[in-house]
């Protein structure tokens, strides 16, 4: 599943220095291509969004069938929260607790989720970061025009998250399309930005402030990833 020709020296050095790293050509090329086709052609996603009083996960059909007044009110609420640096809106295929999300190849998707929480990934993560993990929480995500994830930390009191990860599965992504992974300083200045690169694994400390910028209306296709957390 993994491309075992990977050179992890640079990833180890980067993580030791700044608490984040990228590894290009992470999956075997045939598997990365197979996943890309499944995500773009064979997967139906649920919709996740942050609204008051708690985040929601709804089916794509429920999202699309909202009445005009309901959608207008929800959009106003989402925009108000986003203007204050809170909230998110994106499409998801969760490892568990899906509403109606489905895949043409469930076995493929489940095998990825299982592998990500398994022994091989645990050993690889420990090799890169010197941190021991025991599993993973995973989801496939799709960001289309107008969708975003405002800046935040993934460290939450009481959970088992140790490291965040993003496996980018977006092909030929242009930075002007938005959907960029930003890392922020405490004062809000951007410290570093990563443009999606196909089949690139990104790992970072959950205490780092980060977010995904709004996908622009000019983006001709969606931004796809496998995302989540390695857990204690």
C-alpha positions in Angstrom: 0.0 0.0 0.0 2.8 2.4 0.9 5.5 3.3 -1.6 8.4 1.7 0.3 11.0 3.6 -1.7 10.3 6.7 0.4 13.2 8.7 1.7 12.1 9.7 5.2 15.2 11.6 6.2 13.8 15.0 5.2 10.5 14.3 6.9 12.2 13.4 10.2 14.3 16.5 10.1 11.4 18.8 9.3 9.2 17.4 12.0 12.0 17.6 14.6 12.5 21.3 13.5 9.0 22.7 13.2 6.5 19.9 14.2 5.2 19.3 10.7 6.4 17.5 7.5 5.4 16.4 4.0 6.1 13.1 2.2 5.6 13.1 -1.5 4.5 10.0 -3.5 3.4 8.3 -0.3 1.1 5.6 -1.6 1.9 3.1 -4.4 1.1 5.0 -7.6 -1.6 2.5 -8.7 -3.4 2.7 -5.4 -3.3 6.5 -5.4 -4.8 6.6 -8.9 -7.5 4.1 -7.9 -8.4 6.2 -4.9 -8.6 9.3 -7.0 -11.0 7.7 -9.4 -13.1 6.3 -6.6 -13.4 9.7 -4.9 -14.1 11.7 -8.1 -16.4 9.2 -9.8 -17.7 6.6 -7.3 -18.2 8.3 -3.9 -21.2 10.2 -2.5 -20.4 12.4 0.4 -22.3 13.7 3.4 -22.1 17.5 4.3 -20.6 18.7 7.5 -21.0 22.2 8.8 -20.7 24.2 12.0 -23.9 25.9 13.1 -25.5 26.8 16.4 -25.8 25.2 18.9 -23.7 22.3 17.6 -22.1 21.0 14.3 -24.2 19.1 11.9 -23.7 16.2 9.6 -26.4 15.7 6.9 -26.9 13.8 3.7 -26.2 15.4 0.4 -29.8 15.1 -0.5 -30.9 16.9 2.7 -28.4 19.6 2.0 -29.6 20.1 -1.6 -33.3 20.0 -0.7 -33.3 22.8 1.8 -35.8 25.5 1.1 -34.6 28.9 -0.1 -35.4 30.6 3.3 -33.7 27.8 5.3 -30.6 28.0 3.1 -30.5 31.8 3.3 -30.7 31.7 7.1 -28.1 28.9 7.4 -25.7 30.7 5.0 -26.0 33.9 7.1 -25.2 31.9 10.2 -22.2 30.2 8.7 -20.9 33.4 7.3 -21.3 35.2 10.6 -19.3 32.4 12.4 -16.7 32.3 9.7 -16.2 36.1 9.9 -15.2 35.6 13.5 -12.8 32.8 12.6 -15.1 29.9 13.6 -16.6 27.0 11.8 -16.4 24.9 8.7 -18.3 23.7 5.7 -17.1 20.7 3.6 -18.2 17.2 2.3 -17.1 14.1 4.1 -17.1 10.3 3.9 -16.4 9.2 7.5 -14.9 5.9 8.6 -17.9 5.6 10.9 -21.2 7.2 11.6 -22.0 8.1 8.0 -25.5 9.5 7.2 -25.9 8.4 3.6 -22.4 8.7 2.2 -21.6 5.7 0.0 -18.9 4.4 -2.2 -18.9 2.2 -5.3 -16.0 0.3 -3.8 -16.6 0.1 -0.1 -13.9 -2.6 0.3 -11.3 -0.1 -1.0 -12.4 2.7 1.4 -12.6 0.4 4.4 -9.2 -1.1 3.6 -7.7 2.4 3.7 -9.3 3.2 7.0 -8.1 0.0 8.5 -4.6 0.4 7.2 -4.3 3.9 8.5 -5.0 2.7 12.1 -2.8 -0.4 11.8 0.7 -1.5 12.7 2.5 -0.4 9.5 1.4 3.2 9.9 2.0 3.2 13.6 5.6 2.2 13.1 6.1 4.7 10.2 4.7 7.5 12.3 6.9 6.6 15.2 9.9 6.5 12.9 9.2 10.0 11.6 8.0 11.8 14.7 9.4 9.7 17.6 5.8 9.6 19.0 3.9 6.4 19.6 0.4 6.1 18.3 -2.1 3.3 18.6 -4.7 4.0 15.9 -6.3 6.6 13.7 -9.5 8.5 13.2 -10.0 9.0 9.5 -12.4 10.5 6.9 -12.2 11.3 3.2 -13.1 15.0 2.5 -14.1 17.0 -0.5 -14.0 20.8 -0.6 -15.9 22.5 -3.4 -16.3 26.2 -4.3 -17.3 28.1 -1.2 -16.3 25.5 1.3 -13.6 26.1 4.0 -12.2 25.2 7.5 -11.4 28.2 9.7 -8.2 28.3 11.7 -8.1 26.2 14.8 -6.1 23.7 16.9 -6.9 20.0 16.9 -5.9 19.6 20.6 -9.1 19.1 22.6 -9.2 18.3 26.3 -10.0 14.7 27.0 -9.5 13.2 23.5 -6.8 10.8 22.3 -5.4 12.7 19.3 -1.7 13.0 19.1 -0.9 14.0 15.5 -3.0 15.4 12.6 -2.6 14.1 9.1 -3.7 15.0 5.5 -3.1 12.8 2.6 -3.7 15.0 -0.4 -5.5 13.4 -3.3 -6.1 16.5 -5.4 -4.5 16.3 -8.9 -3.0 19.4 -10.5 -4.2 21.8 -7.9 -3.5 25.5 -8.5 -2.9 27.8 -5.5 -5.3 30.4 -7.0 -8.1 27.9 -6.5 -7.9 28.3 -2.7 -8.2 25.2 -0.5 -4.7 25.9 0.9 -3.5 24.5 4.2 -2.3 27.4 6.2 -0.3 27.3 9.4 -0.7 30.4 11.6 1.4 32.2 14.3 -0.3 33.1 17.5 -0.9 36.7 16.3 -2.8 35.4 13.2 0.0 35.9 10.6 0.5 33.0 8.3 3.7 31.1 9.1 3.6 28.6 6.2 1.2 27.5 3.4 1.0 24.1 1.7 -0.7 23.8 -1.6 -2.3 20.4 -2.2 0.0 18.0 -4.0 -1.3 14.7 -5.3 -0.4 11.7 -3.1 1.5 13.7 -0.5 1.1 12.9 3.2 1.3 15.8 5.6 1.7 15.2 9.4 1.7 17.9 12.0 1.4 18.5 15.7 -2.2 18.9 16.9 -1.2 22.1 18.8 -0.4 24.0 15.7 -3.0 26.5 14.5 -4.1 25.7 11.0 -7.0 26.0 8.6 -8.1 25.4 5.0 -8.8 28.5 3.0 -12.0 29.0 1.1 -12.1 27.2 -2.2 -12.6 29.8 -4.9 -15.5 29.9 -7.4 -12.9 29.6 -10.2 -11.8 26.1 -9.0 -12.7 23.7 -11.8 -12.7 20.6 -9.6 -12.9 19.6 -6.0 -10.2 19.3 -3.4 -9.9 15.7 -2.1 -8.0 14.3 0.9 -7.9 11.6 3.5 -7.7 13.5 6.8 -7.8 12.8 10.5 -5.7 12.1 13.6 -3.3 9.5 14.8 -4.4 8.6 18.3 -2.9 7.5 21.6 
